[in-house]
């Protein structure tokens, strides 16, 4: 839904969720829940942990930033967290992120003059 909205928007910086006056939402109200219901994002989902909520967007935002290589401190500042520990709770790392980090590290070892390493698959 968001990808289609971006394609159709005249201004790609336009707000996705607006208040009833078409302005920026400064606090979470019933607007988000109303839009989620109208679009049907939670239709047929019984497990409350799988439902789209406003809070889920913060987790997704944090995770996507980390997966894109954005430093954790930057994610912390963007989310407004006081501690990195809270940011770590928000930014769920997938196996692919950890694997990519390990491969990047291994590639830097292989580029050092006079140093050769052998990659071993442990799986």
N, CA, C and O atoms as a GROMACS GRO file, in nm:
protein
  492
    1UNK      N    1   0.082  -0.118   0.000
    1UNK     CA    2   0.000   0.000   0.000
    1UNK      C    3   0.088   0.126   0.000
    1UNK      O    4   0.060   0.221  -0.072
    2UNK      N    5   0.194   0.125   0.081
    2UNK     CA    6   0.280   0.242   0.089
    2UNK      C    7   0.358   0.264  -0.041
    2UNK      O    8   0.378   0.378  -0.083
    3UNK      N    9   0.402   0.155  -0.102
    3UNK     CA   10   0.476   0.168  -0.228
    3UNK      C   11   0.388   0.227  -0.337
    3UNK      O   12   0.432   0.312  -0.414
    4UNK      N   13   0.263   0.183  -0.344
    4UNK     CA   14   0.169   0.236  -0.443
    4UNK      C   15   0.142   0.383  -0.415
    4UNK      O   16   0.138   0.465  -0.507
    5UNK      N   17   0.124   0.415  -0.289
    5UNK     CA   18   0.098   0.555  -0.251
    5UNK      C   19   0.214   0.645  -0.292
    5UNK      O   20   0.193   0.757  -0.339
    6UNK      N   21   0.338   0.596  -0.274
    6UNK     CA   22   0.455   0.676  -0.311
    6UNK      C   23   0.459   0.699  -0.462
    6UNK      O   24   0.491   0.809  -0.507
    7UNK      N   25   0.426   0.596  -0.539
    7UNK     CA   26   0.425   0.608  -0.685
    7UNK      C   27   0.321   0.710  -0.731
    7UNK      O   28   0.345   0.785  -0.825
    8UNK      N   29   0.205   0.712  -0.665
    8UNK     CA   30   0.094   0.797  -0.706
    8UNK      C   31   0.105   0.940  -0.652
    8UNK      O   32   0.038   1.030  -0.703
    9UNK      N   33   0.186   0.960  -0.551
    9UNK     CA   34   0.195   1.092  -0.488
    9UNK      C   35   0.265   1.192  -0.580
    9UNK      O   36   0.368   1.161  -0.639
   10UNK      N   37   0.207   1.310  -0.590
   10UNK     CA   38   0.270   1.416  -0.669
   10UNK      C   39   0.398   1.464  -0.600
   10UNK      O   40   0.497   1.496  -0.666
   11UNK      N   41   0.394   1.469  -0.468
   11UNK     CA   42   0.508   1.513  -0.388
   11UNK      C   43   0.553   1.393  -0.304
   11UNK      O   44   0.480   1.350  -0.214
   12UNK      N   45   0.672   1.339  -0.332
   12UNK     CA   46   0.719   1.221  -0.259
   12UNK      C   47   0.750   1.249  -0.113
   12UNK      O   48   0.774   1.156  -0.036
   13UNK      N   49   0.751   1.375  -0.073
   13UNK     CA   50   0.771   1.411   0.066
   13UNK      C   51   0.640   1.436   0.138
   13UNK      O   52   0.638   1.477   0.254
   14UNK      N   53   0.529   1.410   0.068
   14UNK     CA   54   0.398   1.432   0.127
   14UNK      C   55   0.376   1.335   0.244
   14UNK      O   56   0.430   1.224   0.245
   15UNK      N   57   0.298   1.377   0.340
   15UNK     CA   58   0.269   1.295   0.458
   15UNK      C   59   0.185   1.174   0.421
   15UNK      O   60   0.097   1.183   0.336
   16UNK      N   61   0.213   1.062   0.484
   16UNK     CA   62   0.134   0.941   0.460
   16UNK      C   63   0.009   0.944   0.547
   16UNK      O   64  -0.101   0.920   0.498
   17UNK      N   65   0.027   0.972   0.674
   17UNK     CA   66  -0.085   0.977   0.767
   17UNK      C   67  -0.106   1.122   0.808
   17UNK      O   68  -0.016   1.186   0.864
   18UNK      N   69  -0.224   1.174   0.781
   18UNK     CA   70  -0.255   1.314   0.811
   18UNK      C   71  -0.373   1.319   0.908
   18UNK      O   72  -0.450   1.224   0.921
   19UNK      N   73  -0.385   1.432   0.977
   19UNK     CA   74  -0.503   1.450   1.062
   19UNK      C   75  -0.621   1.486   0.972
   19UNK      O   76  -0.608   1.493   0.850
   20UNK      N   77  -0.736   1.508   1.033
   20UNK     CA   78  -0.857   1.534   0.954
   20UNK      C   79  -0.850   1.664   0.874
   20UNK      O   80  -0.928   1.684   0.781
   21UNK      N   81  -0.755   1.752   0.909
   21UNK     CA   82  -0.736   1.877   0.836
   21UNK      C   83  -0.629   1.863   0.727
   21UNK      O   84  -0.598   1.959   0.657
   22UNK      N   85  -0.573   1.743   0.713
   22UNK     CA   86  -0.470   1.720   0.613
   22UNK      C   87  -0.332   1.764   0.657
   22UNK      O   88  -0.241   1.777   0.575
   23UNK      N   89  -0.316   1.786   0.787
   23UNK     CA   90  -0.189   1.833   0.842
   23UNK      C   91  -0.113   1.720   0.909
   23UNK      O   92  -0.165   1.609   0.925
   24UNK      N   93   0.010   1.750   0.948
   24UNK     CA   94   0.093   1.653   1.020
   24UNK      C   95   0.029   1.615   1.153
   24UNK      O   96  -0.026   1.700   1.224
   25UNK      N   97   0.037   1.487   1.186
   25UNK     CA   98  -0.013   1.438   1.314
   25UNK      C   99   0.097   1.459   1.417
   25UNK      O  100   0.208   1.410   1.400
   26UNK      N  101   0.067   1.531   1.522
   26UNK     CA  102   0.166   1.560   1.625
   26UNK      C  103   0.158   1.465   1.743
   26UNK      O  104   0.248   1.461   1.827
   27UNK      N  105   0.051   1.390   1.750
   27UNK     CA  106   0.038   1.288   1.852
   27UNK      C  107  -0.045   1.174   1.793
   27UNK      O  108  -0.131   1.196   1.708
   28UNK      N  109  -0.019   1.056   1.841
   28UNK     CA  110  -0.091   0.941   1.789
   28UNK      C  111  -0.233   0.945   1.844
   28UNK      O  112  -0.254   0.949   1.965
   29UNK      N  113  -0.326   0.943   1.754
   29UNK     CA  114  -0.466   0.944   1.794
   29UNK      C  115  -0.533   0.823   1.732
   29UNK      O  116  -0.467   0.724   1.700
   30UNK      N  117  -0.658   0.832   1.715
   30UNK     CA  118  -0.731   0.721   1.653
   30UNK      C  119  -0.711   0.720   1.502
   30UNK      O  120  -0.758   0.628   1.435
   31UNK      N  121  -0.643   0.821   1.446
   31UNK     CA  122  -0.624   0.830   1.301
   31UNK      C  123  -0.553   0.707   1.245
   31UNK      O  124  -0.597   0.650   1.146
   32UNK      N  125  -0.444   0.668   1.308
   32UNK     CA  126  -0.367   0.554   1.257
   32UNK      C  127  -0.452   0.427   1.259
   32UNK      O  128  -0.457   0.354   1.160
   33UNK      N  129  -0.517   0.401   1.371
   33UNK     CA  130  -0.602   0.281   1.382
   33UNK      C  131  -0.714   0.284   1.278
   33UNK      O  132  -0.748   0.182   1.220
   34UNK      N  133  -0.772   0.401   1.257
   34UNK     CA  134  -0.880   0.414   1.158
   34UNK      C  135  -0.829   0.380   1.018
   34UNK      O  136  -0.895   0.309   0.943
   35UNK      N  137  -0.710   0.432   0.982
   35UNK     CA  138  -0.654   0.407   0.849
   35UNK      C  139  -0.619   0.258   0.834
   35UNK      O  140  -0.647   0.199   0.730
   36UNK      N  141  -0.558   0.200   0.936
   36UNK     CA  142  -0.524   0.057   0.931
   36UNK      C  143  -0.650  -0.027   0.908
   36UNK      O  144  -0.649  -0.122   0.830
   37UNK      N  145  -0.757   0.009   0.976
   37UNK     CA  146  -0.884  -0.064   0.959
   37UNK      C  147  -0.942  -0.043   0.820
   37UNK      O  148  -0.990  -0.138   0.758
   38UNK      N  149  -0.938   0.081   0.770
   38UNK     CA  150  -0.993   0.110   0.637
   38UNK      C  151  -0.918   0.038   0.528
   38UNK      O  152  -0.977  -0.012   0.432
   39UNK      N  153  -0.786   0.031   0.542
   39UNK     CA  154  -0.703  -0.035   0.440
   39UNK      C  155  -0.711  -0.187   0.454
   39UNK      O  156  -0.686  -0.259   0.357
   40UNK      N  157  -0.745  -0.234   0.573
   40UNK     CA  158  -0.758  -0.378   0.595
   40UNK      C  159  -0.627  -0.449   0.627
   40UNK      O  160  -0.613  -0.568   0.602
   41UNK      N  161  -0.531  -0.374   0.682
   41UNK     CA  162  -0.400  -0.434   0.709
   41UNK      C  163  -0.405  -0.548   0.811
   41UNK      O  164  -0.319  -0.636   0.809
   42UNK      N  165  -0.503  -0.546   0.898
   42UNK     CA  166  -0.511  -0.651   1.000
   42UNK      C  167  -0.624  -0.751   0.975
   42UNK      O  168  -0.655  -0.834   1.060
   43UNK      N  169  -0.685  -0.742   0.859
   43UNK     CA  170  -0.795  -0.834   0.827
   43UNK      C  171  -0.746  -0.978   0.829
   43UNK      O  172  -0.646  -1.011   0.765
   44UNK      N  173  -0.815  -1.062   0.902
   44UNK     CA  174  -0.784  -1.205   0.908
   44UNK      C  175  -0.668  -1.240   0.999
   44UNK      O  176  -0.634  -1.358   1.010
   45UNK      N  177  -0.608  -1.144   1.065
   45UNK     CA  178  -0.496  -1.172   1.154
   45UNK      C  179  -0.551  -1.188   1.295
   45UNK      O  180  -0.608  -1.095   1.352
   46UNK      N  181  -0.533  -1.307   1.351
   46UNK     CA  182  -0.586  -1.335   1.485
   46UNK      C  183  -0.482  -1.311   1.596
   46UNK      O  184  -0.517  -1.269   1.706
   47UNK      N  185  -0.358  -1.339   1.565
   47UNK     CA  186  -0.252  -1.324   1.664
   47UNK      C  187  -0.219  -1.176   1.682
   47UNK      O  188  -0.173  -1.112   1.587
   48UNK      N  189  -0.242  -1.119   1.801
   48UNK     CA  190  -0.217  -0.976   1.821
   48UNK      C  191  -0.072  -0.935   1.797
   48UNK      O  192  -0.044  -0.819   1.766
   49UNK      N  193   0.021  -1.030   1.810
   49UNK     CA  194   0.163  -0.999   1.786
   49UNK      C  195   0.192  -0.976   1.639
   49UNK      O  196   0.295  -0.918   1.605
   50UNK      N  197   0.104  -1.020   1.551
   50UNK     CA  198   0.124  -1.006   1.406
   50UNK      C  199   0.050  -0.886   1.348
   50UNK      O  200   0.064  -0.856   1.229
   51UNK      N  201  -0.027  -0.816   1.430
   51UNK     CA  202  -0.108  -0.704   1.380
   51UNK      C  203  -0.024  -0.578   1.362
   51UNK      O  204   0.073  -0.554   1.434
   52UNK      N  205  -0.063  -0.498   1.264
   52UNK     CA  206   0.002  -0.371   1.238
   52UNK      C  207  -0.049  -0.271   1.342
   52UNK      O  208  -0.169  -0.247   1.355
   53UNK      N  209   0.046  -0.214   1.414
   53UNK     CA  210   0.015  -0.108   1.511
   53UNK      C  211   0.112   0.006   1.488
   53UNK      O  212   0.211  -0.011   1.416
   54UNK      N  213   0.086   0.120   1.545
   54UNK     CA  214   0.177   0.232   1.529
   54UNK      C  215   0.315   0.196   1.585
   54UNK      O  216   0.418   0.233   1.528
   55UNK      N  217   0.315   0.125   1.695
   55UNK     CA  218   0.440   0.086   1.759
   55UNK      C  219   0.525  -0.004   1.668
   55UNK      O  220   0.648   0.003   1.670
   56UNK      N  221   0.459  -0.088   1.591
   56UNK     CA  222   0.529  -0.178   1.499
   56UNK      C  223   0.609  -0.096   1.397
   56UNK      O  224   0.717  -0.138   1.354
   57UNK      N  225   0.557   0.019   1.358
   57UNK     CA  226   0.629   0.102   1.261
   57UNK      C  227   0.763   0.148   1.315
   57UNK      O  228   0.860   0.158   1.240
   58UNK      N  229   0.771   0.177   1.445
   58UNK     CA  230   0.899   0.217   1.504
   58UNK      C  231   0.998   0.103   1.499
   58UNK      O  232   1.116   0.123   1.468
   59UNK      N  233   0.952  -0.018   1.531
   59UNK     CA  234   1.040  -0.135   1.524
   59UNK      C  235   1.089  -0.158   1.381
   59UNK      O  236   1.207  -0.183   1.358
   60UNK      N  237   0.997  -0.148   1.286
   60UNK     CA  238   1.033  -0.169   1.146
   60UNK      C  239   1.132  -0.063   1.099
   60UNK      O  240   1.231  -0.095   1.033
   61UNK      N  241   1.106   0.061   1.133
   61UNK     CA  242   1.194   0.172   1.098
   61UNK      C  243   1.335   0.145   1.150
   61UNK      O  244   1.433   0.157   1.076
   62UNK      N  245   1.345   0.109   1.277
   62UNK     CA  246   1.476   0.082   1.338
   62UNK      C  247   1.545  -0.036   1.271
   62UNK      O  248   1.664  -0.028   1.240
   63UNK      N  249   1.473  -0.143   1.249
   63UNK     CA  250   1.532  -0.263   1.188
   63UNK      C  251   1.581  -0.235   1.047
   63UNK      O  252   1.691  -0.276   1.010
   64UNK      N  253   1.501  -0.165   0.969
   64UNK     CA  254   1.541  -0.135   0.830
   64UNK      C  255   1.662  -0.044   0.827
   64UNK      O  256   1.748  -0.059   0.741
   65UNK      N  257   1.670   0.051   0.919
   65UNK     CA  258   1.787   0.138   0.924
   65UNK      C  259   1.912   0.056   0.953
   65UNK      O  260   2.014   0.072   0.886
   66UNK      N  261   1.905  -0.032   1.053
   66UNK     CA  262   2.020  -0.114   1.091
   66UNK      C  263   2.058  -0.206   0.975
   66UNK      O  264   2.176  -0.221   0.945
   67UNK      N  265   1.959  -0.267   0.911
   67UNK     CA  266   1.987  -0.356   0.799
   67UNK      C  267   2.048  -0.282   0.680
   67UNK      O  268   2.115  -0.342   0.597
   68UNK      N  269   2.024  -0.150   0.673
   68UNK     CA  270   2.081  -0.069   0.566
   68UNK      C  271   2.221  -0.021   0.600
   68UNK      O  272   2.284   0.048   0.520
   69UNK      N  273   2.270  -0.056   0.718
   69UNK     CA  274   2.404  -0.019   0.756
   69UNK      C  275   2.414   0.111   0.834
   69UNK      O  276   2.525   0.161   0.856
   70UNK      N  277   2.303   0.166   0.876
   70UNK     CA  278   2.305   0.290   0.954
   70UNK      C  279   2.356   0.257   1.094
   70UNK      O  280   2.308   0.162   1.156
   71UNK      N  281   2.453   0.334   1.144
   71UNK     CA  282   2.508   0.306   1.278
   71UNK      C  283   2.400   0.311   1.386
   71UNK      O  284   2.307   0.391   1.380
   72UNK      N  285   2.416   0.225   1.485
   72UNK     CA  286   2.318   0.215   1.593
   72UNK      C  287   2.300   0.347   1.666
   72UNK      O  288   2.189   0.380   1.708
   73UNK      N  289   2.407   0.423   1.682
   73UNK     CA  290   2.395   0.552   1.750
   73UNK      C  291   2.304   0.646   1.672
   73UNK      O  292   2.224   0.719   1.731
   74UNK      N  293   2.314   0.644   1.539
   74UNK     CA  294   2.228   0.728   1.456
   74UNK      C  295   2.083   0.686   1.470
   74UNK      O  296   1.994   0.770   1.479
   75UNK      N  297   2.058   0.554   1.472
   75UNK     CA  298   1.922   0.503   1.490
   75UNK      C  299   1.869   0.548   1.626
   75UNK      O  300   1.753   0.587   1.638
   76UNK      N  301   1.953   0.542   1.727
   76UNK     CA  302   1.915   0.586   1.862
   76UNK      C  303   1.868   0.731   1.859
   76UNK      O  304   1.764   0.764   1.916
   77UNK      N  305   1.945   0.816   1.793
   77UNK     CA  306   1.909   0.958   1.786
   77UNK      C  307   1.780   0.980   1.708
   77UNK      O  308   1.698   1.063   1.748
   78UNK      N  309   1.763   0.908   1.597
   78UNK     CA  310   1.642   0.923   1.516
   78UNK      C  311   1.517   0.880   1.593
   78UNK      O  312   1.411   0.941   1.579
   79UNK      N  313   1.530   0.776   1.674
   79UNK     CA  314   1.416   0.728   1.751
   79UNK      C  315   1.395   0.806   1.880
   79UNK      O  316   1.289   0.796   1.944
   80UNK      N  317   1.495   0.883   1.919
   80UNK     CA  318   1.482   0.962   2.042
   80UNK      C  319   1.502   0.882   2.168
   80UNK      O  320   1.454   0.920   2.275
   81UNK      N  321   1.573   0.770   2.158
   81UNK     CA  322   1.599   0.688   2.276
   81UNK      C  323   1.708   0.750   2.362
   81UNK      O  324   1.798   0.817   2.312
   82UNK      N  325   1.697   0.728   2.493
   82UNK     CA  326   1.799   0.778   2.585
   82UNK      C  327   1.920   0.686   2.590
   82UNK      O  328   2.032   0.732   2.614
   83UNK      N  329   1.899   0.556   2.566
   83UNK     CA  330   2.009   0.460   2.576
   83UNK      C  331   2.018   0.374   2.451
   83UNK      O  332   1.920   0.352   2.381
   84UNK      N  333   2.141   0.326   2.424
   84UNK     CA  334   2.159   0.232   2.313
   84UNK      C  335   2.089   0.100   2.342
   84UNK      O  336   2.046   0.031   2.249
   85UNK      N  337   2.078   0.064   2.469
   85UNK     CA  338   2.012  -0.062   2.506
   85UNK      C  339   1.868  -0.065   2.455
   85UNK      O  340   1.822  -0.168   2.406
   86UNK      N  341   1.798   0.047   2.466
   86UNK     CA  342   1.660   0.052   2.415
   86UNK      C  343   1.659   0.040   2.264
   86UNK      O  344   1.572  -0.026   2.207
   87UNK      N  345   1.754   0.105   2.198
   87UNK     CA  346   1.760   0.098   2.052
   87UNK      C  347   1.786  -0.044   2.005
   87UNK      O  348   1.729  -0.089   1.906
   88UNK      N  349   1.871  -0.116   2.077
   88UNK     CA  350   1.900  -0.255   2.042
   88UNK      C  351   1.773  -0.339   2.050
   88UNK      O  352   1.752  -0.428   1.967
   89UNK      N  353   1.688  -0.311   2.148
   89UNK     CA  354   1.561  -0.384   2.161
   89UNK      C  355   1.470  -0.358   2.041
   89UNK      O  356   1.394  -0.446   2.002
   90UNK      N  357   1.479  -0.239   1.984
   90UNK     CA  358   1.395  -0.202   1.870
   90UNK      C  359   1.448  -0.254   1.737
   90UNK      O  360   1.371  -0.289   1.648
   91UNK      N  361   1.578  -0.260   1.724
   91UNK     CA  362   1.637  -0.295   1.595
   91UNK      C  363   1.672  -0.442   1.588
   91UNK      O  364   1.783  -0.484   1.622
   92UNK      N  365   1.577  -0.517   1.546
   92UNK     CA  366   1.593  -0.662   1.537
   92UNK      C  367   1.685  -0.696   1.420
   92UNK      O  368   1.660  -0.656   1.306
   93UNK      N  369   1.791  -0.767   1.449
   93UNK     CA  370   1.887  -0.804   1.345
   93UNK      C  371   1.853  -0.942   1.290
   93UNK      O  372   1.838  -1.038   1.365
   94UNK      N  373   1.842  -0.949   1.160
   94UNK     CA  374   1.819  -1.078   1.096
   94UNK      C  375   1.950  -1.149   1.073
   94UNK      O  376   2.057  -1.088   1.080
   95UNK      N  377   1.943  -1.278   1.045
   95UNK     CA  378   2.063  -1.357   1.017
   95UNK      C  379   2.144  -1.297   0.903
   95UNK      O  380   2.267  -1.301   0.904
   96UNK      N  381   2.074  -1.242   0.803
   96UNK     CA  382   2.144  -1.186   0.687
   96UNK      C  383   2.234  -1.070   0.726
   96UNK      O  384   2.342  -1.054   0.669
   97UNK      N  385   2.192  -0.988   0.822
   97UNK     CA  386   2.273  -0.874   0.865
   97UNK      C  387   2.401  -0.924   0.932
   97UNK      O  388   2.510  -0.873   0.905
   98UNK      N  389   2.386  -1.021   1.019
   98UNK     CA  390   2.503  -1.076   1.089
   98UNK      C  391   2.598  -1.145   0.991
   98UNK      O  392   2.719  -1.132   1.001
   99UNK      N  393   2.541  -1.220   0.897
   99UNK     CA  394   2.621  -1.290   0.797
   99UNK      C  395   2.697  -1.190   0.709
   99UNK      O  396   2.816  -1.209   0.681
  100UNK      N  397   2.627  -1.085   0.666
  100UNK     CA  398   2.691  -0.984   0.581
  100UNK      C  399   2.804  -0.914   0.655
  100UNK      O  400   2.908  -0.885   0.596
  101UNK      N  401   2.785  -0.885   0.783
  101UNK     CA  402   2.890  -0.820   0.862
  101UNK      C  403   3.013  -0.909   0.871
  101UNK      O  404   3.126  -0.861   0.862
  102UNK      N  405   2.991  -1.038   0.890
  102UNK     CA  406   3.102  -1.132   0.900
  102UNK      C  407   3.176  -1.142   0.766
  102UNK      O  408   3.299  -1.147   0.764
  103UNK      N  409   3.102  -1.146   0.656
  103UNK     CA  410   3.164  -1.152   0.524
  103UNK      C  411   3.245  -1.026   0.496
  103UNK      O  412   3.355  -1.033   0.440
  104UNK      N  413   3.191  -0.910   0.535
  104UNK     CA  414   3.264  -0.785   0.515
  104UNK      C  415   3.394  -0.785   0.593
  104UNK      O  416   3.499  -0.744   0.542
  105UNK      N  417   3.387  -0.830   0.717
  105UNK     CA  418   3.508  -0.838   0.800
  105UNK      C  419   3.610  -0.933   0.737
  105UNK      O  420   3.729  -0.901   0.730
  106UNK      N  421   3.564  -1.048   0.691
  106UNK     CA  422   3.654  -1.145   0.629
  106UNK      C  423   3.718  -1.087   0.503
  106UNK      O  424   3.836  -1.112   0.477
  107UNK      N  425   3.642  -1.011   0.426
  107UNK     CA  426   3.698  -0.953   0.304
  107UNK      C  427   3.806  -0.850   0.336
  107UNK      O  428   3.902  -0.836   0.259
  108UNK      N  429   3.794  -0.778   0.446
  108UNK     CA  430   3.898  -0.683   0.482
  108UNK      C  431   4.025  -0.755   0.525
  108UNK      O  432   4.135  -0.706   0.501
  109UNK      N  433   4.010  -0.871   0.586
  109UNK     CA  434   4.128  -0.950   0.624
  109UNK      C  435   4.202  -0.997   0.500
  109UNK      O  436   4.325  -1.000   0.498
  110UNK      N  437   4.128  -1.035   0.398
  110UNK     CA  438   4.188  -1.086   0.275
  110UNK      C  439   4.258  -0.979   0.194
  110UNK      O  440   4.340  -1.011   0.108
  111UNK      N  441   4.229  -0.853   0.219
  111UNK     CA  442   4.289  -0.746   0.138
  111UNK      C  443   4.414  -0.688   0.203
  111UNK      O  444   4.480  -0.602   0.144
  112UNK      N  445   4.447  -0.733   0.322
  112UNK     CA  446   4.567  -0.683   0.389
  112UNK      C  447   4.690  -0.746   0.323
  112UNK      O  448   4.693  -0.866   0.301
  113UNK      N  449   4.791  -0.664   0.291
  113UNK     CA  450   4.911  -0.716   0.224
  113UNK      C  451   4.980  -0.825   0.307
  113UNK      O  452   5.002  -0.810   0.427
  114UNK      N  453   5.014  -0.934   0.240
  114UNK     CA  454   5.087  -1.041   0.307
  114UNK      C  455   5.001  -1.129   0.396
  114UNK      O  456   5.053  -1.218   0.464
  115UNK      N  457   4.871  -1.106   0.395
  115UNK     CA  458   4.781  -1.185   0.481
  115UNK      C  459   4.679  -1.255   0.394
  115UNK      O  460   4.610  -1.192   0.314
  116UNK      N  461   4.670  -1.384   0.408
  116UNK     CA  462   4.566  -1.460   0.340
  116UNK      C  463   4.488  -1.538   0.442
  116UNK      O  464   4.547  -1.599   0.532
  117UNK      N  465   4.358  -1.538   0.429
  117UNK     CA  466   4.274  -1.616   0.520
  117UNK      C  467   4.192  -1.713   0.438
  117UNK      O  468   4.168  -1.693   0.319
  118UNK      N  469   4.152  -1.817   0.504
  118UNK     CA  470   4.070  -1.917   0.438
  118UNK      C  471   3.932  -1.910   0.500
  118UNK      O  472   3.918  -1.915   0.623
  119UNK      N  473   3.828  -1.900   0.416
  119UNK     CA  474   3.691  -1.896   0.465
  119UNK      C  475   3.642  -2.039   0.481
  119UNK      O  476   3.656  -2.121   0.390
  120UNK      N  477   3.585  -2.067   0.597
  120UNK     CA  478   3.535  -2.199   0.627
  120UNK      C  479   3.385  -2.189   0.656
  120UNK      O  480   3.344  -2.108   0.738
  121UNK      N  481   3.306  -2.270   0.588
  121UNK     CA  482   3.162  -2.271   0.611
  121UNK      C  483   3.134  -2.365   0.728
  121UNK      O  484   3.161  -2.485   0.720
  122UNK      N  485   3.079  -2.312   0.836
  122UNK     CA  486   3.055  -2.391   0.956
  122UNK      C  487   2.917  -2.456   0.958
  122UNK      O  488   2.883  -2.527   1.053
  123UNK      N  489   2.840  -2.434   0.859
  123UNK     CA  490   2.703  -2.492   0.857
  123UNK      C  491   2.701  -2.624   0.786
  123UNK      O  492   2.596  -2.687   0.774
   0.00000   0.00000   0.00000
